[in-house]
Amino acid sequence: MRSGPIALRAAGAALALVLAPAGGTAVAHDGVQAGVTPAAAAPGADVDVRVQGCKGTTGAAKSPAFVADAELTGRDGGTHALFGGATVRTGLQEGTYQVSVTCDGHDHPDVGTLTVRHHQEPTHRPAPVAPVRAGGGGTAAFAAPAAPGVAQTASGDGLGTPYTLLGLGMAGVAAVAVAFRSSRRRRTE
């Protein structure tokens, strides 16, 4: 058994679950859910559609907000999602539009939503207030000697606890995979 590829798949699945967007998802009575990313989009924008709960490998997502149906594809089985893309119609009124899904030979009405907004709020990102030192992966300032009388401190703008825990979890999975592979190698010698 190859533990390296299994560990990579497990780490990738954990990363996808942590980073998956929660906005724009509704739960249907039969377990089919559709999520649209971004959950709010302007007319003419492209959106991604993710559908959980279909047992087949194909389907379609429909909405009055879409120019055309989003063709969905994915892996077989109810635990794997189907994915597709769509374009938001131009000339739509602002508001919330329902998303319906057809898969497994059944229609699943109103299992997701898309909010249409004409003016999207700009994403505010912190602007640098001083020249940024390149290289070193963010540690360049600590590798270089500090100017006399200037203390070096770490920035509080790191990724935060969820990403730290995810990184530690992935490192743990990798360590277990290496240990497992090493122990198998020792047994065969």
N, C-alpha and C positions, 0 to 999 in steps of 0.2 A: 504494500500500500504506500503510495507516495503522500507523505504528510505535508510537503511544501505546497503543492497546488491546493490541497484541502485547506491549509491554513490561510492561504491567500484568498480563497473563495469566502471563507468564514469572515475574514477581516473586511473584505469588500462588502459583504452582506450587512455586517454591523455598521459600516460607514454609511451605506445607503439608507439604513433605517434611521440613523441619527440625523442625517442631513436632509431627509425627505421633507418636502414642504407640507404643512398641515392646512393651509388656506384653501378655500374653494372646494372642500370635500363634503359630501352629504352621504348618509347611510340609507340604503334602501332596505325594504323588508326582506328581500331575498339575498342580502349580503353583497350585492354588487355596489361598488363605490367608484365614483369618477372624481378625480382631482385635476384641476387646471392650473398650470403654472405659466406666468404669474396669475394669481387669483383675480387681479384687477388689471385690465389692459385697455389701451386706446384703440379706436377703430383703425383697421389696417395692420395691427400688430400680429405677430406670429405667437402662438401659444402651444405649449406641450400638454398633452392629455395622458393621464395615467389611470388605468382602470384595474381594480382588484375585484376578485370574486368570480371571474369567468373561468370556466374549466377548459375551454378550447384554446387554440393558438391565434385566432383571428376574431375580429369584431369591428364595429363602427360606433363612433360617438357622434351624435347629432345635436345641434343647437340652432335656434333661430339667429344666434350671434355669429355662427360660422359661415364662411363663404361656401364651403363644401363639407361633407361629412369627413371626419378624421378616421382614416383607415387604421385600425389597431392590429398590432402583431406582438407576439411574445412567446414565452415557453408554455408548454402544456401543463395543466394542473391548476387547481384553485388557489394555490399558495403563491403563484407567480403572477406578476402584473402584465398587462398588455399596454403598449405605448403607441402613441401617434401624435400627429401635429395638425394644427388647423390655423387658418387666418381669420381674424375678426373682421366682419363686414364693415365697410365704410358707410357713413351716413346713419349709423345707429344712434338712438337716444341713449343717454346715460341711464344705467339701471342694472339690475341683476337678471341674468338670463339662465334658464334651466339647461342642463346637459342630460341627454338621454343616451342609453347604450343599447346596442343590439349585439348579443353574443349567445352562443350555445343554442341558437334557434329561437331565442326569446327576446322580447323587448323589455327593457328595464327603464321605465320613464322617470325623469327627474331625480337622477342619482348623483348629480353634481351641479355646481353653479359657476358662472363667470360674471364678474362685475365689469361693466363697461364704463370707463371714465374718459372724458375727452382730454383733460389736462392732468397728466400724471405728475405727482409731486416729485421733484428731483431728488435723487439719492444724495444725501449729504455725507461727504466723506471728509475726515479731518485733513486739512491742508498743512503741509510742512511749514514751520515758522522759521526754519533755518536750513542750510544746505544739508542734504542727506548723504551720509557716507556710504559708498557702494561697497559691496562685497562683505564677506565675513558672516553672512546669514544673520545679520542683526547683532553680531558680537564684535564687530570691528572696533567699536568705541572702547570695548573692554580690553582688546588686544593691544591697542595703542597706548602709550603712556599718557597719563593725564597731565594737563598743564599744572604748573605749581599752584597750589591753593584751590584747585578745582576737584571736587569729589565726583567720582563716577557712581551713578545710580542706575538701576534698571528702570525701564519705562513701565508704567502700569497699563499700557495699551496692548497687552498680550492677547492671545486667543481666548483665554478664560478656562474655567474649570471643565465644561463639557468636552472641549477638544483635548485638554490635558488628559482627562480620564480615557477618552477614546484612544489617544496615542499610547497610553500605558497599557490599555487592553490589547491593542494590536501588537505591541512589543512583547507582551506576555504570551500571546498566541504564537508569535514567531519563535520565542525562546522554547516553548513546549515542542514545537515542530522540530527544531534543531536537536533538542535533547532526545526526542523519540527516534529521529533518524540516526543519531549517533549510537544509541543503544542497540538499534537493529544491526548496524554495521559491526559493532563489537561482537554480537551473538553469532554472526556468520563467519567471523574470523576465528 
